[in-house]
């Protein structure tokens, strides 16, 4: 029974080895054929690419300004081309507007979150501010109510020389 098992394992390994080498040689042969075909037709592909570019350049409609030029092909009409152009323009404007709206909303949400997280009481204690009056008590531009009796007119005086 052990001889039979050893033969089965040997035949399985030799079959596996044969399948592996067959797949490797098949892959290598396929790669070689594809590479050979690529280099064989390369000059024609380059020539066709240049000819296609030259023909596209020759067949372009004349442009007198920077606007997009539409060429009517097939069963289309000028009205359908104009409608397509207007639809594209409206979509561009709509996208830009929505993008601006989204950016504004993100800014508002981030400011709201920052203000909600910030504890202004702690910040005022850090800087030693207890109230807004403490900040503005020495303000030279602070408006004071003055009465007419407080207003005094002073004339410039020149120092007298004592000789």
FIKEBA-115412 format. One record per residue: x, y, z of N, C-alpha, C in turn; residue in three letters; residue number from 0. Coordinates in Angstrom, 3 decimals, padded with zeros to 6 digits. Atoms other than C-alpha are relative to their C-alpha. Last residue first. Example, Ala and Ser with C-alpha at 12.3 -4.5 7.8 and 13.67 -1.06 7.14 Angstrom:
BEGIN
     neast    nnorth       nup    caeast   canorth      caup     ceast    cnorth       cup  residuo  num
  -000.820  -001.190  -000.060   013.670  -001.060   007.140  -000.770   001.090   000.730      SER    1
   000.890  -001.190   000.000   012.300  -004.500   007.800   000.900   001.200   000.000      ALA    0
This chain:
BEGIN
     neast    nnorth       nup    caeast   canorth      caup     ceast    cnorth       cup  residuo  num
  -001.345  -000.521   000.089   015.266   140.517   033.183   000.237   001.097   000.999      UNK  162
  -000.297  -000.841  -001.151   012.309   138.292   033.686   001.450   000.440  -000.082      UNK  161
  -001.409   000.046  -000.345   011.134   136.966   030.378   000.255   000.958   001.170      UNK  160
  -000.591  -001.350  -000.048   007.517   136.260   030.163   001.452  -000.116   000.423      UNK  159
  -000.717  -000.267  -001.243   006.395   132.827   029.071   000.652   001.407  -000.051      UNK  158
  -001.424   000.086   000.269   003.933   132.956   026.266   000.720   000.296   001.308      UNK  157
  -000.790  -001.055  -000.621   000.376   132.141   026.928   001.452  -000.210  -000.360      UNK  156
  -001.418   000.321  -000.083  -002.041   130.185   024.827   000.761   001.190   000.596      UNK  155
  -000.727  -000.677   001.056  -005.584   131.003   025.715   001.465  -000.358   000.131      UNK  154
  -001.306  -000.477  -000.434  -007.555   128.579   027.715   000.707   000.598  -001.190      UNK  153
  -000.781  -000.421   001.141  -011.231   128.147   027.212   001.312   000.520   000.550      UNK  152
  -000.747  -001.237  -000.235  -012.957   126.211   029.847   000.849   000.287  -001.223      UNK  151
  -000.734  -000.414   001.177  -015.690   123.646   029.474   000.710   001.302   000.322      UNK  150
  -001.296   000.652   000.026  -016.638   122.232   032.835   000.867   000.444  -001.169      UNK  149
  -000.853  -000.610  -001.024  -019.439   124.741   033.344   001.393  -000.624   000.003      UNK  148
  -000.596  -001.265   000.443  -020.956   123.793   029.985   000.892   000.627   001.064      UNK  147
   000.965  -001.095  -000.212  -021.416   120.243   031.137   000.663   001.298  -000.418      UNK  146
  -000.538  -001.171  -000.686  -019.396   117.407   029.714  -001.094   001.047   000.131      UNK  145
   000.973  -001.081   000.040  -020.578   113.944   028.828   000.561   001.146   000.808      UNK  144
   000.486  -000.399  -001.315  -017.637   111.794   028.228  -001.014   001.087  -000.203      UNK  143
   000.869  -001.175   000.012  -016.895   109.919   025.014  -000.487   000.258   001.414      UNK  142
   001.309   000.276  -000.593  -013.983   107.540   025.399  -000.815   001.286   000.034      UNK  141
   001.016  -000.357   000.980  -011.153   108.345   023.012  -001.404  -000.240   000.516      UNK  140
  -000.020  -001.446   000.257  -008.498   108.471   025.708  -001.087   000.440  -000.974      UNK  139
   000.102  -000.229   001.435  -009.491   105.017   027.001  -000.004   001.497  -000.276      UNK  138
  -001.012  -000.996   000.371  -008.250   104.629   030.555  -000.013   000.304  -001.494      UNK  137
   000.015  -001.092  -000.976  -011.384   102.881   031.873   001.024   001.080  -000.312      UNK  136
   000.242  -001.328   000.577  -011.897   100.879   028.667   000.072   001.135   001.003      UNK  135
  -000.773  -000.214   001.217  -010.367   097.514   029.564  -000.111   001.453  -000.446      UNK  134
  -001.418   000.022  -000.340  -011.573   097.438   033.144   000.866   000.302  -001.223      UNK  133
  -000.340  -001.319  -000.540  -015.019   098.533   031.950   001.472   000.058   000.394      UNK  132
  -000.357  -000.857   001.128  -015.197   095.404   029.771   000.366   001.392   000.482      UNK  131
   001.154  -000.543   000.702  -015.128   093.233   032.859   000.487   000.900  -001.119      UNK  130
   001.221   000.392  -000.703  -012.812   091.001   034.831  -001.247   000.510  -000.686      UNK  129
   001.106  -000.908   000.311  -009.776   091.039   032.570  -001.227  -000.505   000.724      UNK  128
   000.244  -000.901  -001.125  -006.605   089.501   033.936  -001.102   001.004  -000.256      UNK  127
  -000.538  -001.320   000.304  -005.398   087.961   030.633  -000.264   001.015   001.103      UNK  126
  -001.388   000.164   000.412  -005.829   084.379   031.848   000.636   001.362  -000.242      UNK  125
  -000.801   000.159  -001.206  -008.996   085.338   033.693   001.478  -000.174  -000.334      UNK  124
  -000.087  -001.314  -000.652  -010.512   086.688   030.471   000.801  -000.089   001.287      UNK  123
  -000.919  -000.845   000.758  -009.617   083.441   028.653   000.131   001.358   000.657      UNK  122
  -001.369   000.434  -000.272  -011.248   081.340   031.344   001.011   000.884  -000.707      UNK  121
  -000.293  -000.311  -001.394  -014.465   083.360   031.141   001.412  -000.398   000.365      UNK  120
  -000.535  -001.353  -000.077  -014.381   083.222   027.332   000.290   000.425   001.436      UNK  119
   000.548  -000.517  -001.247  -014.749   079.462   027.309   000.625   001.371   000.221      UNK  118
  -000.806  -000.987  -000.700  -014.161   078.438   023.683  -000.731   000.482   001.248      UNK  117
  -001.020   000.686  -000.787  -015.886   075.241   022.581   000.769   000.982   000.874      UNK  116
   000.629   000.866  -001.001  -019.087   076.915   021.402   001.007  -000.671   000.904      UNK  115
   000.585  -000.865  -001.027  -017.181   079.718   019.688  -000.651  -000.839   001.095      UNK  114
  -001.076  -000.612  -000.770  -015.012   077.202   017.830  -000.538   000.891   001.111      UNK  113
  -000.626   001.017  -000.851  -017.993   075.097   016.801   001.098   000.601   000.860      UNK  112
   000.944   000.360  -001.058  -019.915   078.111   015.535   000.604  -001.028   000.948      UNK  111
   000.019  -001.116  -000.953  -016.874   079.359   013.615  -000.933  -000.314   001.154      UNK  110
  -001.257   000.030  -000.751  -016.432   075.898   012.009   000.060   001.143   001.008      UNK  109
   000.026   001.130  -000.942  -020.120   075.729   011.084   001.278  -000.034   000.817      UNK  108
   000.926  -000.290  -001.102  -020.086   079.210   009.567  -000.026  -001.112   001.031      UNK  107
  -000.578  -001.069  -000.815  -016.944   078.487   007.529  -000.904   000.308   001.184      UNK  106
  -001.120   000.553  -000.768  -018.304   075.156   006.333   000.645   001.049   000.894      UNK  105
   000.556   000.815  -001.089  -021.588   076.804   005.365   001.105  -000.620   000.839      UNK  104
   000.536  -000.897  -001.020  -019.731   079.459   003.386  -000.574  -000.770   001.175      UNK  103
  -001.127  -000.603  -000.698  -017.701   076.784   001.564  -000.462   000.962   001.085      UNK  102
  -000.576   001.028  -000.876  -020.864   074.822   000.744   001.178   000.566   000.785      UNK  101
   000.924   000.207  -001.122  -022.554   077.948  -000.611   000.558  -001.027   000.988      UNK  100
  -000.125  -001.173  -000.876  -019.519   078.804  -002.759  -000.896  -000.145   001.221      UNK   99
  -001.308   000.079  -000.645  -019.487   075.251  -004.166   000.213   001.167   000.954      UNK   98
   000.089   001.009  -001.058  -023.223   075.415  -004.825   001.321  -000.156   000.731      UNK   97
   000.828  -000.519  -001.084  -022.815   078.665  -006.710  -000.108  -000.980   001.152      UNK   96
  -000.774  -001.021  -000.704  -019.913   077.341  -008.773  -000.786   000.567   001.175      UNK   95
  -001.077   000.644  -000.754  -021.821   074.173  -009.643   000.813   001.019   000.792      UNK   94
   000.613   000.684  -001.143  -024.931   076.145  -010.623   001.063  -000.686   000.858      UNK   93
   000.379  -001.014  -000.979  -022.909   078.486  -012.838  -000.599  -000.636   001.254      UNK   92
  -001.239  -000.557  -000.551  -021.261   075.528  -014.584  -000.315   001.045   001.061      UNK   91
  -000.554   000.992  -000.936  -024.627   073.795  -014.987   001.292   000.502   000.630      UNK   90
   000.787  -000.027  -001.234  -026.146   076.940  -016.477   000.529  -001.000   001.020      UNK   89
  -000.321  -001.239  -000.716  -023.303   077.206  -019.007  -000.765   000.094   001.317      UNK   88
  -001.350   000.131  -000.571  -023.670   073.559  -020.026   000.362   001.230   000.821      UNK   87
   000.107   000.946  -001.111  -027.440   073.984  -020.457   001.362  -000.197   000.669      UNK   86
   000.625  -000.686  -001.141  -026.904   077.113  -022.543  -000.116  -000.921   001.204      UNK   85
  -000.955  -000.989  -000.497  -024.455   075.298  -024.837  -000.555   000.721   001.230      UNK   84
  -001.045   000.738  -000.709  -026.810   072.327  -025.199   001.022   000.953   000.601      UNK   83
   000.587   000.493  -001.252  -029.712   074.629  -026.054   001.031  -000.765   000.820      UNK   82
   000.132  -001.130  -000.919  -027.571   076.463  -028.604  -000.577  -000.439   001.338      UNK   81
  -001.356  -000.333  -000.438  -026.581   073.146  -030.197  -000.043   001.164   000.979      UNK   80
  -000.400   001.012  -000.983  -030.228   072.048  -030.271   001.414   000.257   000.508      UNK   79
   000.745  -000.188  -001.249  -031.244   075.348  -031.875   000.411  -001.029   001.049      UNK   78
  -000.624  -001.078  -000.759  -028.483   075.120  -034.491  -000.710   000.205   001.329      UNK   77
   000.361  -001.335   000.482  -029.772   071.777  -035.660   000.686   001.040   000.863      UNK   76
   000.178  -001.015  -001.028  -028.523   068.220  -035.361  -000.340   001.337  -000.631      UNK   75
   001.348  -000.556   000.035  -029.157   065.511  -037.935  -000.227   001.081   001.038      UNK   74
   001.160   000.879   000.017  -025.553   064.612  -038.737  -001.305   000.763  -000.040      UNK   73
  -000.268   001.307   000.571  -022.777   066.905  -037.641  -001.298  -000.789   000.028      UNK   72
   001.247   000.753   000.108  -023.047   070.618  -036.985   000.277  -001.296  -000.751      UNK   71
   000.174   000.432   001.374  -019.642   071.884  -035.931  -001.249  -000.864  -000.050      UNK   70
   000.771   001.223   000.152  -019.523   073.855  -032.717  -000.162  -000.302  -001.483      UNK   69
   000.627   000.128   001.307  -016.767   076.396  -032.189  -000.707  -001.344  -000.067      UNK   68
   000.065   001.380   000.457  -015.885   077.388  -028.637  -000.746  -000.059  -001.332      UNK   67
   001.182   000.763  -000.388  -015.040   081.032  -028.190   000.031  -001.401  -000.584      UNK   66
  -000.331   001.065  -000.939  -011.485   082.370  -028.484  -001.205  -000.853   000.391      UNK   65
  -000.182  -000.463  -001.373  -012.031   084.429  -031.625   000.190  -001.213   000.902      UNK   64
  -000.365  -001.402   000.069  -011.943   084.096  -035.430   000.160   000.593   001.399      UNK   63
   000.338  -000.703  -001.240  -011.856   080.355  -035.480   000.476   001.429  -000.129      UNK   62
  -000.759  -001.205  -000.270  -011.968   078.542  -038.802  -000.488   000.636   001.285      UNK   61
   000.646  -001.217   000.507  -013.386   075.056  -038.692   000.834   001.219   000.367      UNK   60
   000.578  -000.855  -001.032  -010.906   072.229  -038.174  -000.731   001.168  -000.638      UNK   59
   001.457   000.007   000.048  -010.471   069.781  -041.062  -000.652   000.863   001.083      UNK   58
   000.503  -000.505   001.278  -006.785   070.516  -041.709  -001.515   000.159   000.008      UNK   57
  -000.385  -001.404   000.132  -005.771   070.178  -038.047  -000.574   000.593  -001.289      UNK   56
   000.818  -000.757  -000.943  -007.725   066.940  -037.631   000.303   001.492  -000.114      UNK   55
   001.356  -000.091   000.543  -006.135   065.611  -040.832  -000.928   000.762   000.944      UNK   54
  -000.041  -000.920   001.146  -002.623   066.429  -039.559  -001.400   000.175  -000.569      UNK   53
  -000.160  -001.369  -000.503  -003.333   064.813  -036.191  -000.013   001.024  -001.139      UNK   52
   001.251  -000.356  -000.661  -004.693   061.649  -037.839   000.066   001.438   000.530      UNK   51
   000.980  -000.313   001.047  -001.697   061.527  -040.191  -001.342   000.417   000.605      UNK   50
  -000.340  -001.284   000.608   000.711   061.765  -037.257  -001.016   000.398  -001.068      UNK   49
   000.244  -001.037  -001.012  -001.081   058.981  -035.365   000.317   001.382  -000.569      UNK   48
   001.439  -000.261  -000.074  -001.240   056.842  -038.506  -000.319   001.081   001.034      UNK   47
   000.402  -000.712   001.213   002.517   057.174  -039.058  -001.481   000.353   000.041      UNK   46
  -000.531  -001.360  -000.108   003.248   056.232  -035.439  -000.435   000.824  -001.209      UNK   45
   000.770  -000.685  -001.036   000.932   053.218  -035.647   000.466   001.437   000.155      UNK   44
   001.294  -000.351   000.563   002.466   052.175  -038.968  -000.854   000.746   001.029      UNK   43
  -000.150  -001.089   000.985   005.986   052.331  -037.520  -001.337   000.439  -000.595      UNK   42
  -000.296  -001.306  -000.588   004.914   050.349  -034.397   000.183   001.104  -001.043      UNK   41
   000.952  -000.986   000.491   003.303   047.441  -036.264   000.251   001.403   000.556      UNK   40
   000.184   000.173   001.440   006.214   044.987  -035.946  -000.891   001.109  -000.564      UNK   39
  -001.103  -000.631   000.706   007.231   046.313  -032.520  -000.140  -000.113  -001.513      UNK   38
  -000.059  -001.430  -000.329   003.819   045.549  -031.011   001.100   000.693  -000.807      UNK   37
   001.059  -000.647   000.761   003.492   042.181  -032.843   000.018   001.513   000.244      UNK   36
  -000.413   000.022   001.404   006.869   041.054  -031.474  -001.027   000.725  -000.869      UNK   35
  -001.088  -000.967   000.131   005.880   042.115  -027.960   000.458   000.098  -001.451      UNK   34
   000.578  -001.337  -000.111   002.549   040.293  -028.210   001.061   001.078  -000.175      UNK   33
   000.775  -000.284   001.212   004.233   037.126  -029.535  -000.598   001.405   000.036      UNK   32
  -000.919  -000.184   001.121   006.880   037.196  -026.783  -000.757   000.357  -001.276      UNK   31
  -000.656  -001.302  -000.162   004.290   037.747  -024.052   000.934   000.282  -001.172      UNK   30
   001.003  -001.020   000.289   002.226   034.824  -025.359   000.596   001.397   000.111      UNK   29
   000.243  -000.011   001.444   005.297   032.590  -025.474  -001.005   001.070  -000.395      UNK   28
  -001.176  -000.577   000.656   006.315   033.558  -021.926  -000.201   000.077  -001.510      UNK   27
  -000.023  -001.434  -000.298   002.801   032.950  -020.599   001.170   000.686  -000.705      UNK   26
   001.110  -000.619   000.728   002.602   029.561  -022.353  -000.032   001.508   000.212      UNK   25
  -000.405  -000.091   001.402   006.079   028.634  -021.102  -001.108   000.611  -000.852      UNK   24
  -001.076  -000.990   000.112   005.075   029.515  -017.545   000.430   000.149  -001.448      UNK   23
   000.590  -001.333  -000.127   001.740   027.690  -017.844   001.067   001.083  -000.129      UNK   22
   000.826  -000.280   001.173   003.386   024.559  -019.241  -000.602   001.401   000.084      UNK   21
  -000.883  -000.342   001.107   006.110   024.668  -016.599  -000.789   000.307  -001.265      UNK   20
  -000.681  -001.266  -000.293   003.514   024.820  -013.832   000.884   000.429  -001.163      UNK   19
   000.972  -001.079   000.209   001.331   022.109  -015.371   000.644   001.360   000.239      UNK   18
   000.255  -000.130   001.439   004.354   019.796  -015.699  -000.988   001.121  -000.287      UNK   17
  -001.186  -000.616   000.567   005.395   020.394  -012.088  -000.204   000.228  -001.505      UNK   16
   000.007  -001.400  -000.437   001.861   019.683  -010.927   001.189   000.747  -000.589      UNK   15
   001.062  -000.694   000.736   001.764   016.481  -013.025  -000.040   001.479   000.369      UNK   14
  -000.497  -000.161   001.368   005.172   015.431  -011.660  -001.061   000.684  -000.865      UNK   13
  -001.029  -001.035   000.034   003.977   016.137  -008.139   000.524   000.221  -001.412      UNK   12
   000.651  -001.298  -000.250   000.755   014.174  -008.639   001.022   001.133  -000.081      UNK   11
   000.711  -000.371   001.230   002.624   011.246  -010.250  -000.692   001.357   000.173      UNK   10
  -000.963  -000.328   001.039   005.085   011.151  -007.359  -000.686   000.428  -001.288      UNK    9
  -000.589  -001.297  -000.349   002.299   011.354  -004.777   000.995   000.416  -001.065      UNK    8
   001.026  -001.031   000.173   000.344   008.536  -006.477   000.568   001.400   000.288      UNK    7
   000.191  -000.211   001.439   003.485   006.413  -006.851  -001.034   001.088  -000.254      UNK    6
  -001.156  -000.736   000.488   004.322   006.893  -003.165  -000.104   000.266  -001.490      UNK    5
   000.092  -001.399  -000.450   000.790   005.924  -002.173   001.156   000.824  -000.537      UNK    4
   001.072  -000.612   000.766   000.932   002.747  -004.294  -000.154   001.478   000.376      UNK    3
  -000.524  -000.206   001.347   004.285   001.767  -002.819  -001.032   000.731  -000.865      UNK    2
  -000.874  -001.160  -000.039   002.888   002.351   000.702   000.599   000.270  -001.378      UNK    1
   000.815  -001.186   000.000   000.000   000.000   000.000   000.857   001.247   000.000      UNK    0
